Amino acid sequence: MSPPKRVVLYIDSLKLGGAERVTLTWARWLYQAGWQPMVLTRQPVSWDFYPVPPDVERAVEPADVSWMRRLGPLAFPFRVLRLQRWLNDQNVDLAIGVTSLPAIKLLFAARLLGVPCVVSERNYPPLKRIGRIWSGLRRLSYPWAALHLVQTRAVGTWMAAHLGAHRQLLLPNPVQWPLARFHPSLEPKHWLAQRGCQASDHVVLAVGTKADQKGFDRLVRWWIPLAQADARLQLVIVGLDERPYHGRDQQAELRALLVDHPELQGRLQFPGRVGNLADWYARAQLFVLSSRYEGFPNVLLEAMAAGCCCVAADCPQGPADLIQDGVNGRLLPDTASDSQWLQVLAELLANGAERQRLAANAVEVRELYAPAALQQRLMQALERVMQEAAAN
């Protein structure tokens, strides 16, 4: 028997986030299909939030030496050569780059070895800015990819027109049901009770690690008049912790929006990172996706699978693929005014029967985005990539 094909999945880190979860899901699928997967990150293992499957190798890219740090961006060619040597030493047969910057670097390194490289953008490129130099490198390198994994047709269309990404596979994110549980686990009822929240209080829930992209400032703005009208309404934002994000204290910035409403500070809750999201979905009366842009919103998919009543902005891209407005949730135009959001949110908070109807229809995503069919689609595409590489 021939040895299993070795495949590396390269991503910046395994911190909390949708791209990180999907990377580990793909690694598990590859192992189940008989491949030998490795997950490589630039950031150390200490950054890991998600547990790595036991049959998946875990590797960390060597840290920059002092002279490379002094060169900064000018050291890019040396970082590419270092990655190329690592791929060669590991006898890698296939490389998968997840998110823009790792994908760009991997494309350059794999090209020097003749190793086929697959790219997975995880956001909508026109709105996820990566800087002028990286954008130029992306335009140069993305046509080299053996395959682009795209989450929505709209993203694929834009990438084909602007980045030369013509070899594509439409692969939306799978939903794992029941949702995985891991450390840290915070029980919502107990955690909220310690902060003065009663079991009967309504909870509006949002989840994410990037406050600006997720539009949490907009959500806080919409919540203020709702909370003034309902003295027990809580807003819970899971995923934002107290550590700075790109030098910014995201929690403090959102709390600053309540400077004229100090009485509401105690009802804006930040549990931080949790490994038992299913319990928080179950506690919420409403899940709100207020994002300015997405690639494919994992948290919305999971909230629907968990039976939440969901309200989402029809931002680019992904929410419209999941929600049919008025059938399995509410989908507001990306240009919807604050008053429109307030009306929809207020009506749903007041109408338990409507919330239950929408939530009951939402759980159909468990079948529509079940892992088995998506796993087969991915593995067939990767096998074709390997066959084409062998033929060339």
N, C-alpha and C positions, 0 to 999 in steps of 0.2 A: 504494500500500500504506500502511496505517496504521502509525504508528511503534510500536515494541515497547512493551509495557506496562512501566512502571517499578515495581519492587517493592523495598522496603527490608526487610532482615532485621536486627533490632535486638537486640543481646545485650551484656552488660556488657563482655566481653573475648573474645579468641581464645586465652586461655591453655589449657594442657593440660586436657582434659576431654571427656566424651562429648557434652554439649550443643554445645560448640564445633565438634566434628567434624561433628555432624549438621547444624548451621547451614550449614557450607561445602558439605556434600553437597547440601542443598536448593538452595543458590545455584547450584551447577553444574547441577542438574536444570532449574532455571528458565531458565538460559541456553540449555540444549539444547532447551528447548521454545519458544524464541523470545522470552522475556522479557528485560528488562534489569535484572539484579539488582545491588543494592548491599548491602554488609555494613557496618552502623554499630555502633560500640562506644563506650562511655563511656570506657574505658581506652585509653591510647595504643598506637600500633603497636608500640612497644618491648615490650609485653606479649605480642605474638603468638608462639605456639608453632607453629601450623600454617600452611603456605603457603597463600595465597589463590589460587584458580584464576585464571589470567591474564585471563579474560574477565569477571571479577567486579570491580565497583568497590569500593574500600575507603575508608571515611570514618570520622572520629572526631568525636564530639560536642564542641563547644567547652567548654573548661574553665570552671569557675565563676569569676566575678570575685570580688574580695575581699569585697564587701558580701554576695554570695550565700553565700560560705563562712561569714561571720559569722552569717548567719541560720540556717544549718544546715537542719534539716528544714522550717523555716518558708518556705524558698525554693522548696519544691516547685512552687507555682503558676507561679513565674517560670521554672523549668526546663521545665515543661510548655509554656509559651508559647514558649520558645526552641526546643524541639523542633518545635512546631507550625509556626513560621516556617521551620525547616529543611525540613520535609516539603513545605511550600508552595513554597519556592524550588526544590526538586528535582523538582517536578511528579510527586510519587509517586502511583501509581494504587492500590497495595495495600501494606499494612504488616503485617509478621509480627513479633510480639514473642516472644522466646525466653527462658524462665525468668521467674519471678514479677515481680521489680521492673521490668525493662525492659518487660514486657508491660503492667503497670499504667500506667506513664508513657505508653507508646505509645497505649494505649486512650484516655486523656484527650486527648492531642494530636490523634490522628486523628479523634476525635469532633467536635472544633471545626471540622474541615475537611470532614467528611462522607466521609473516606477509609475504606473497609472495612478492618478490622483482624482478623487471625488471631492466636490465642494458642497457645503451646506450653509447657505446664508440663513440666518435665523431672524432677520428683521426686514423691514421694507427699506431698501437701500437709499432711495431719495430723501428719506427723513432721518435715517441713522447716519449721521455725519461721521466720517473717519479721518478727515483732514485731506488737504490737497495732495500731499505726497503719496499717502496710502491710496487715495482714489486713483491716482495715475498708475500706481503699481497694480491695482486691481484691474483697471481697464486693459493693461498689458497682459496680465497673467490669466485672467478668467477664461479666455478662449482656449487655453491649454488643457483645461479640465476634461477628463474622460467622461464626466457626468456631473450635472448639477442637480442636487436634491432640493426641490422647491416646495413650499408648503401650500401656496395658493396659485391659481392661474394668473392672477394679476401680478404677483411678484415675478413669476416666470416670464410673462410677456415683457415686463420692464427690463428684466435682465437680458433677455434676448436682443432687445432693441438697443440697449445702451452699453452692455458689457460683453456682447458676443457670446453669451451663454446659450448656445443653441441645442446642445445635447442635455436634455432634461428628463427628470422623472418627477411627476407630481406625487408627493408623499406627505400628506398631512400627518400631524402628530397622532399617535395612538393614545387611547385612554386606558389606563390600567384600573380595572375594577374588580374587587374593592381596592381603594387607594392604599398605597404602601404606607406603613407606619415605621417610624424610626426615631431616634433621639435627636433633639429634645422633645419630650411630650408634655404639653401643658393642657390640662383639663379645663375647657372653657368656663364651665359653671363655677368651679372653684376659683380660677384666676380672676374672673370678672367679679365674683362676689367679694373678693378681697379689696376690690376697687369701688365698691358701693353699688354694683349692678345687681338688680333683682332678677329672679328667674323669669318674671313676666315682662321684663323690658324688651322692647324691640331692638334688634341689632342690624345695622347696615354694615356689611363686610366688604373689604377690598383686600387684595393680596398682590404683593410685588416688592421688588427691591430697588427700583429706580423711580423715584417719586415724580420726576418731570415727565418721563415717557408715559407713566401710568396715569398722569393727570390728577394726582392726588390733591393738588391745590384746587383744582376745579371741584372735586368731590367735597372737599371741606367747605368750599363756598356754597355749594348746593345744600349741604347738610345744616348749615347755620340756621336758616329760617325754619327748617323742619324741626330742629332741636328746640328752637324757641317756642314752637307750637306744641311740642310733645316733651314734657319735662323729664321723661325717662328714656328718650331715644339715644342709643349709643352708636358711635361710629368706631369700628374696629378695623385697623389697618395692620395686617399681618405681613411680616417680611422685612420691614424697616427696623433695623436695630440702632443702637446708640453709636456705633462706629461710623466715622466719617466716610462718605462716599465721594471720591474725587475731591476731597478736602471740604465737603459740605456736610453739615449736620442736618440731615433731612427731617428728622423729627422736630428739631427746633424751628426749622423754617416753616413747617406746617402749623406748629403751635403758635407761631408769630402771627398767623392769619386770624387768630382769635384774640388779638390784643384788645379789641373793642368789646369782646364778649368773654371776660374772664370766668364768668359762671359756667361756661361750656367746657373749660379745660379738662375738668374731671370726667367728661364723657367722650373725649377723644382718646382712644386706647391704642397702645402700641405693644402687643405681646412679643414682638421681635420675630425671630425665626422659630418655626415650630415644625416638628416632624409628624404631627397628627392632624393634618389639615382637614381630614374627613370630619372630625369632631367639631371644628370651627364652621365648616359648611353647614353641618346639622344644626348648629346653634343659631345661625343667621336667619332673619326673616327675608332679607334681600341681599343678593350679591351684586355689586356694581363694578363694571369695567368702564372706567372713565378715561381710557388711554387716548393719547394723541396719535399714536401709531403702534402697530404690532407687526410681528411676522406671522405667527399663528398663536393665538392666546391660549396657552396651556391651562392657565388658571380658570378661564371661562369654560373650557371643555370639562375640566374636573368638577367645577361647581355645578354644571348641568348634570353630569353623571351622578353627582351626589344628591340630586334632587332639590337643588336650590332654585328659587325664583330669581332669574337673572335679568339685569338691565345692562345693556352695553351701548357704547358709542360705536357708530358705524364708521370706525376709523380705518385707514389703510394699514394693514390688510388682515382679514381673518374673521372678525365677528359676524359678517354677513354670510360666511360659509357655514356658521353654526346656528345662528338664530334666525328664525322666520318670525318677523314681528307679529305679536298678538297670538302666535300659535304655541311656541315653546319658550317664550321670553319676550322682552321688549327691546327693540333695536331703534335707537334714536339717530336721526341724521347727524353726521359729523358737524354740521353747522347749527345744530339745535341750540336755541337760546337757553339761558338759565331758567327762564320762566317755564319753558317746555319741560326741562328736566324736573323742575320742582313739581309740576303738575303730575307727571307720570309717577315719580317716586311717592308723592303724597297719596295718590289714588291706590297704589299697590299696598302701601303700609296700612291703609284703612280697610282694605278688602282682602281678608284672609282666603276667601273662596277663590278669588282670581289668582292669588299667589299659588294656591294648591293646584289649580288647573294648569298653569304654565309650568310649574315644577314637574307635574306628572308627565307632561309631554317632553320635557327637557331630557329625561333619563333615556330617551331613545338613542342618544349619542353613544351609549354603551355598546350598541350593536353596530351603528354606522361607523364608528372609529375603533372597533375591536382590533386588538393587536395581530391576530392570526393572519388576516388577509393582507395587512400592511407589511407584515414580516415577510410573507411570501413574495410580495411585489418587490421589496427591497433586495432580497437575496437573488431573485431572478435577474434583476438589473445588474447587480454586482458580478454575477457569474458571466453575464454578457461582456462586461467591461474586461474581465480577465481573459475571456476568449479572444476578444479583439486585440488585446495587448499581446497575447501569444502569437496571433496571426501576423502581427506587424514586426 
